[in-house]
C-alpha cells in the first residue's frame, strides 16, 4: 500500500490518501490520481521521517507528508510548517531547527521566540 499527497496551487498538502502500491506498474499513480482529482499528486512514504527510512530502506522525500506540509520540488521533499521565524531548515532532515541548540543538562526547556533562545521551564 502506498500513500499519496494532494497539493494546492502553492504546493501545500491538502490531503493524504492510501492508494495503489507503487509496485503496481499499470499506471503512473501520481499522474493518475492527480488527473482524476485535478490536483498535483505526489507519493509519500509512511516509513520516512527526518530523511531516514525507519525500516532501513531508502528514505523517500525526506518526510511523510502531512496536511499543511509543503512539497519542495527542488529538494524533492515534504517540509513541515515552520514553527518559529528564527528557525532554520536542516537540509538533511528537511525539518526546522532552532538556531541555538537546546541545552543538554536534563532540565526541561521551551523555545522563546521573543529572545530567540531557550528558557528553562519551571516545574512546580
C-alpha positions as MATLAB code, in Angstrom:
seq = 'XXXXXXXXXXXXXXXXXXXXXXXXXXXXXXXXXXXXXXXXXXXXXXXXXXXXXXXXXXXXXXXXXXXXXXXXXXXXXXXXXXXXXXXXXXXXXXXXXXXXXXXXXXXXXXXXXXXXXXXXXXXX';
ca = [
       0.000    0.000    0.000;
       1.271    3.465   -0.853;
       0.261    6.916    0.307;
      -0.309    9.931   -1.898;
      -0.443   13.633   -1.063;
      -2.571   16.150   -2.943;
      -1.159   19.671   -3.290;
      -2.803   23.041   -3.724;
      -1.543   25.772   -6.062;
       1.179   26.695   -3.517;
       2.404   23.074   -3.185;
       0.852   22.793    0.276;
      -0.553   19.371    1.167;
      -4.349   19.427    1.438;
      -4.991   15.697    1.830;
      -3.137   12.382    2.125;
      -4.745    9.143    0.948;
      -3.938    5.451    0.826;
      -3.700    4.345   -2.791;
      -2.288    1.813   -5.203;
       1.044    0.281   -4.329;
       3.972    1.691   -6.255;
       4.824   -1.841   -7.394;
       1.563   -1.839   -9.387;
       3.014   -0.510  -12.625;
      -0.225   -0.440  -14.629;
      -0.177    3.369  -14.324;
       1.955    6.231  -13.090;
      -0.206    6.509   -9.983;
       0.905   10.038   -9.063;
      -0.201   11.182  -12.500;
      -3.367    9.071  -12.470;
      -4.561   10.339   -9.066;
      -3.587   13.897   -9.987;
      -5.540   13.770  -13.239;
      -8.521   12.147  -11.527;
      -8.662   14.855   -8.839;
      -7.411   17.790  -10.902;
      -4.623   18.420   -8.400;
      -0.913   17.748   -8.304;
      -0.318   14.451   -6.530;
       2.941   13.187   -5.012;
       3.646    9.812   -3.441;
       4.836    9.904    0.154;
       6.405    7.260    2.384;
       4.824    6.414    5.727;
       8.186    4.951    6.786;
      10.245    8.084    6.109;
      10.864   10.813    8.682;
      13.677   13.330    9.058;
      15.415   11.940    5.977;
      15.625    8.416    7.431;
      13.674    5.298    6.500;
      12.618    3.664    9.773;
      12.974    0.129    8.342;
      16.435    0.728    6.915;
      15.247    1.317    3.374;
      15.896    4.289    1.153;
      14.268    7.448    2.571;
      11.665    8.945    0.251;
      11.020   12.687    0.010;
      12.584   13.303    3.452;
       9.302   13.170    5.433;
       5.882   11.576    5.320;
       3.530   14.269    4.044;
       1.045   15.814    6.415;
      -1.717   18.336    5.873;
      -0.076   21.761    5.852;
       3.331   20.445    4.781;
       4.890   21.990    1.685;
       6.279   19.940   -1.177;
       9.594   21.469   -2.279;
      10.304   20.265   -5.827;
      13.926   21.470   -5.773;
      14.659   19.310   -2.715;
      12.063   16.650   -3.656;
      10.979   16.833   -0.036;
       7.927   17.350    2.143;
       8.694   20.082    4.668;
       6.551   20.674    7.767;
       5.171   24.142    8.530;
       7.738   26.499   10.027;
       7.078   26.837   13.753;
       9.156   29.943   14.527;
      10.507   32.640   12.220;
      14.060   32.283   13.553;
      14.321   28.532   12.944;
      16.343   27.250   10.003;
      15.806   24.312    7.694;
      18.083   21.317    8.168;
      18.796   20.215    4.599;
      19.460   16.585    5.575;
      16.253   16.052    7.521;
      14.026   18.730    5.926;
      12.991   19.698    9.472;
      13.032   23.125   11.102;
      15.580   23.556   13.892;
      16.317   26.239   16.432;
      19.298   28.423   15.555;
      20.696   27.631   19.015;
      20.879   24.037   20.275;
      18.712   23.254   23.284;
      20.794   22.847   26.461;
      21.574   19.216   27.220;
      21.569   19.384   31.011;
      18.473   17.274   31.682;
      16.255   20.262   32.508;
      13.051   20.997   30.562;
      13.198   23.900   28.093;
      10.861   25.722   25.751;
      11.734   27.977   22.843;
      11.082   31.707   23.395;
      10.929   33.460   20.038;
      10.913   36.930   21.637;
      14.503   36.428   22.846;
      15.450   33.818   20.235;
      16.667   31.395   22.872;
      15.687   28.505   25.089;
      14.193   29.205   28.512;
      14.032   26.734   31.335;
      10.541   25.585   32.256;
       9.898   25.951   35.958;
       8.230   22.818   37.314;
       6.093   23.123   40.400;
];
